[in-house]
Amino acid sequence: MAVTDQYSFGLDDVKIAARASEGNWETNYDVESVQMLGMEIDLETGELEGDDIITDQHSRIQAINGTLRFGMKNLQLLSILTGMTYDEYTNYERIIVGRDNMDYFGICGRAYHTAGGGDRQLFVAKAKAMSNFEVGFEKGNYSIQNMQFRGLWENATYGAGLVITNNTAQTVTVPPTMAS
């Protein structure tokens, strides 16, 4: 049965996992205090002009540009998102900010439907941080991180990303769970 006429409200949960290889990911981590997960479809476009008119147009999906905004509590999460080295000791943990290469990760988020018990999930299989990333503090405010990522084509199963509507809400995982 097709799921139709269902609005999504809010953002309930987001998980990330380091990408091991095509179609395979490592351990899922919860993005705590997540405020936003967004996907923008990036198009390659062109127009053919001649005789003072536009004679043809073409557009094709190239990639996904994404945004993730969250309150950072877990340095291991930051390590997955950025590729920075994570070290854990008895009394502290740390991230070494160096000249690290950004690693690929998978990301999946869920919003519940406003009626009917279903959900909508956004999934990007092969994402990488692609802009400057700020970690800081501000007087009187929580530390909120905002990062931009870019999702590339993974394979025919996942494409550059998935938008999934389930008629019953599913657990958020990388890769995503779909209602059977």
Number of C-alpha atoms within 10 A of each C-alpha: 4 7 12 9 8 17 14 17 14 12 16 15 22 28 23 28 24 25 22 14 12 10 15 13 19 14 12 19 18 15 23 15 15 20 18 16 21 14 20 12 15 16 13 10 11 11 11 10 11 9 6 6 8 10 10 10 10 10 11 11 12 15 20 22 20 21 16 18 17 18 15 18 13 13 17 19 21 18 20 22 23 21 24 21 16 16 13 11 7 5 5 7 12 14 15 12 12 9 8 11 11 16 18 25 26 29 30 26 26 27 20 24 21 13 12 13 13 20 26 22 26 20 29 31 32 28 30 25 22 15 10 8 12 11 11 9 11 8 6 6 7 11 15 18 18 16 19 19 22 22 29 19 18 17 13 7 11 17 16 22 25 15 13 16 24 20 20 16 20 20 14 23 23 27 20 23 15 15 14 7
